[in-house]
């Protein structure tokens, strides 16, 4: 978690009904809002006025939302609804009992000039004790750079030399995809009885492992 400027404090409850009106979630997602969330609070608004940082490339504000949970997990499908409803990048602070966790998506303005935002991969920290001191905001020259530096602290892989945030996010997406495939293929291989088919699956496992090794090199 970060230390935010006092003048960036917003502290306004966000009614779930307002999110529903803007994002129009499915019935099942609405049920998750009710069963998993106590309260959503718009805690901070990082803008030129509250940070003394300039806007750049459509990044005019960064929002910090705090979500008080009824249970220790909240799916990214719920967070995606909030992200869809709010046309700014958002860093979520999830709270459960005395624990806190950060979650944020790689979110960028659409290239078609429509003013909408594209929501891509989600990244998160582990749960930590809420009494652990927060860290200062990263040093940045503008709001886009601040957003990128903040999000990098949530991503499990460091960028390669000269790698952009967008490229790093795509690399992580590929890693996650191959890990899911590898888990599925290993499960099939372990249950397979035919020797020839087992050999084929084993070759697929080795291929996926090789691709993962290449992608995880920094």
C-alpha positions as CSV (number, residue, x, y, z in Angstrom):
1,X,0.0,0.0,0.0
2,X,1.1,3.6,-0.6
3,X,1.1,6.8,1.3
4,X,-1.2,9.3,-0.5
5,X,-1.1,13.1,-0.2
6,X,-3.5,14.4,2.4
7,X,-5.1,16.7,-0.1
8,X,-5.9,13.7,-2.4
9,X,-8.3,12.3,0.2
10,X,-11.8,11.9,-1.2
11,X,-13.5,9.4,1.3
12,X,-16.9,9.0,-0.4
13,X,-18.9,5.9,-0.2
14,X,-19.8,4.4,-3.6
15,X,-23.3,3.0,-3.8
16,X,-23.5,-0.4,-5.5
17,X,-26.5,0.8,-7.4
18,X,-24.5,3.5,-9.1
19,X,-22.0,0.9,-10.3
20,X,-24.8,-1.3,-11.5
21,X,-26.3,1.6,-13.5
22,X,-23.0,2.4,-15.2
23,X,-21.7,-1.1,-15.9
24,X,-24.9,-3.2,-16.0
25,X,-23.5,-6.4,-14.5
26,X,-25.2,-9.8,-14.7
27,X,-27.4,-11.1,-12.0
28,X,-24.7,-13.5,-10.7
29,X,-22.2,-10.6,-10.4
30,X,-24.7,-8.5,-8.5
31,X,-25.2,-11.4,-6.1
32,X,-21.4,-11.4,-5.5
33,X,-21.5,-7.7,-4.8
34,X,-24.1,-8.4,-2.1
35,X,-22.6,-11.5,-0.6
36,X,-18.9,-10.5,-0.7
37,X,-18.8,-6.7,-0.2
38,X,-19.7,-4.7,2.9
39,X,-18.8,-1.3,1.6
40,X,-16.9,0.5,-1.3
41,X,-15.2,3.8,-0.5
42,X,-13.6,6.1,-3.0
43,X,-10.6,6.9,-0.8
44,X,-8.3,9.1,-2.9
45,X,-8.2,10.9,-6.2
46,X,-4.7,11.5,-7.6
47,X,-4.9,14.4,-10.1
48,X,-2.8,17.4,-11.1
49,X,-4.4,19.4,-8.3
50,X,-3.6,16.8,-5.6
51,X,-0.2,15.6,-6.8
52,X,1.3,18.5,-8.8
53,X,1.8,16.1,-11.6
54,X,0.9,16.8,-15.2
55,X,-1.5,14.7,-17.3
56,X,-0.3,12.6,-20.2
57,X,-1.8,10.4,-22.9
58,X,-5.2,10.4,-21.4
59,X,-4.1,9.8,-17.8
60,X,-5.8,12.7,-16.0
61,X,-6.6,11.0,-12.7
62,X,-5.8,7.8,-10.7
63,X,-8.4,6.6,-8.3
64,X,-7.9,4.6,-5.1
65,X,-10.9,2.5,-3.9
66,X,-11.1,0.7,-0.6
67,X,-13.4,-2.3,-0.4
68,X,-14.4,-3.8,2.9
69,X,-15.0,-7.5,2.4
70,X,-17.3,-10.0,4.1
71,X,-15.0,-12.9,3.1
72,X,-11.3,-13.1,2.3
73,X,-11.6,-13.3,-1.5
74,X,-13.1,-11.2,-4.2
75,X,-13.0,-12.2,-7.8
76,X,-11.6,-10.0,-10.5
77,X,-15.0,-10.4,-12.3
78,X,-16.4,-8.1,-9.6
79,X,-13.5,-5.6,-9.8
80,X,-13.9,-5.5,-13.6
81,X,-17.4,-4.2,-13.2
82,X,-16.2,-1.4,-11.1
83,X,-13.4,-0.7,-13.5
84,X,-15.9,-0.6,-16.3
85,X,-18.1,1.9,-14.4
86,X,-15.2,4.3,-13.6
87,X,-13.3,5.7,-16.7
88,X,-10.0,6.1,-14.8
89,X,-7.3,3.6,-13.7
90,X,-8.1,2.3,-10.2
91,X,-6.0,0.8,-7.5
92,X,-8.2,-1.4,-5.1
93,X,-7.4,-1.8,-1.5
94,X,-9.2,-4.9,-0.2
95,X,-9.7,-5.2,3.5
96,X,-10.8,-8.2,5.5
97,X,-10.5,-8.2,9.3
98,X,-7.0,-6.8,10.0
99,X,-5.6,-7.7,6.6
100,X,-5.2,-5.7,3.4
101,X,-4.3,-6.6,-0.2
102,X,-3.8,-4.5,-3.3
103,X,-5.3,-5.3,-6.7
104,X,-5.2,-3.4,-9.9
105,X,-5.7,-4.0,-13.6
106,X,-3.5,-2.8,-16.5
107,X,-6.0,-0.2,-17.8
108,X,-5.4,2.1,-20.7
109,X,-7.4,4.5,-22.9
110,X,-8.8,2.9,-26.0
111,X,-6.9,3.8,-29.2
112,X,-10.0,4.7,-31.1
113,X,-10.5,8.0,-29.3
114,X,-13.9,6.9,-27.9
115,X,-12.9,7.9,-24.3
116,X,-13.4,4.3,-23.1
117,X,-10.8,2.4,-21.2
118,X,-9.4,-1.1,-22.1
119,X,-9.1,-3.4,-19.0
120,X,-6.5,-6.1,-19.4
121,X,-4.7,-8.4,-16.9
122,X,-5.2,-8.0,-13.1
123,X,-2.3,-8.0,-10.7
124,X,-2.3,-8.3,-6.9
125,X,-0.2,-8.2,-3.8
126,X,-0.4,-10.8,-1.0
127,X,-2.4,-10.2,2.1
128,X,-0.5,-8.2,4.7
129,X,-1.2,-6.9,8.2
130,X,-3.1,-3.6,7.9
131,X,-0.8,-2.1,10.6
132,X,2.3,-2.5,8.5
133,X,3.4,1.0,7.4
134,X,2.6,2.0,3.8
135,X,5.4,3.0,1.4
136,X,5.8,6.4,-0.3
137,X,4.5,6.9,-3.8
138,X,7.0,6.2,-6.6
139,X,8.8,9.2,-8.0
140,X,7.3,10.2,-11.4
141,X,7.1,13.2,-13.7
142,X,3.5,12.9,-14.7
143,X,0.3,10.9,-13.9
144,X,0.9,8.2,-16.5
145,X,4.4,7.5,-15.3
146,X,3.1,7.4,-11.7
147,X,0.4,4.9,-12.7
148,X,3.0,2.7,-14.4
149,X,5.4,2.8,-11.5
150,X,2.6,2.0,-9.1
151,X,1.4,-1.0,-11.2
152,X,4.9,-2.3,-11.6
153,X,5.1,-2.9,-7.8
154,X,2.1,-5.3,-8.2
155,X,3.5,-7.4,-11.1
156,X,5.3,-10.5,-10.2
157,X,8.0,-10.2,-12.9
158,X,10.5,-7.4,-13.4
159,X,10.6,-5.9,-16.8
160,X,13.4,-6.7,-19.2
161,X,15.9,-4.0,-20.1
162,X,13.9,-1.5,-22.2
163,X,10.6,-3.4,-22.0
164,X,7.5,-1.3,-21.9
165,X,4.7,-1.9,-19.3
166,X,2.4,-3.0,-22.1
167,X,4.9,-5.6,-23.3
168,X,5.5,-6.8,-19.8
169,X,1.8,-7.2,-19.2
170,X,1.5,-9.2,-22.5
171,X,4.4,-11.4,-21.4
172,X,2.7,-12.1,-18.1
173,X,-0.5,-12.9,-19.9
174,X,1.3,-15.4,-22.0
175,X,3.0,-17.0,-19.0
176,X,-0.4,-17.3,-17.2
177,X,-1.9,-18.9,-20.4
178,X,1.0,-21.4,-20.7
179,X,0.8,-22.3,-17.0
180,X,-2.9,-23.1,-17.3
181,X,-2.2,-25.2,-20.4
182,X,0.7,-27.0,-18.6
183,X,-1.5,-27.8,-15.6
184,X,-4.2,-29.3,-17.8
185,X,-1.7,-31.3,-20.0
186,X,0.0,-32.7,-16.9
187,X,-3.3,-33.8,-15.5
188,X,-4.1,-35.6,-18.7
189,X,-0.7,-37.2,-18.9
190,X,-1.0,-38.5,-15.3
191,X,-4.3,-40.1,-16.0
192,X,-3.5,-41.4,-19.4
193,X,-3.2,-45.2,-19.7
194,X,-2.0,-45.6,-23.3
195,X,1.8,-45.4,-23.7
196,X,1.9,-43.7,-27.1
197,X,-0.6,-41.0,-26.0
198,X,1.4,-40.5,-22.7
199,X,4.6,-39.9,-24.8
200,X,2.8,-37.3,-26.9
201,X,1.5,-35.5,-23.8
202,X,5.0,-35.6,-22.2
203,X,6.4,-33.9,-25.3
204,X,3.7,-31.3,-25.0
205,X,4.7,-30.7,-21.4
206,X,8.4,-30.3,-22.3
207,X,7.4,-27.8,-25.0
208,X,5.3,-25.7,-22.7
209,X,8.0,-25.8,-20.0
210,X,10.5,-24.6,-22.6
211,X,8.3,-21.7,-23.6
212,X,7.7,-20.7,-20.0
213,X,11.4,-20.7,-19.3
214,X,12.0,-18.4,-22.2
215,X,9.2,-16.0,-21.1
216,X,10.3,-15.8,-17.5
217,X,13.8,-14.8,-18.3
218,X,14.4,-11.1,-17.5
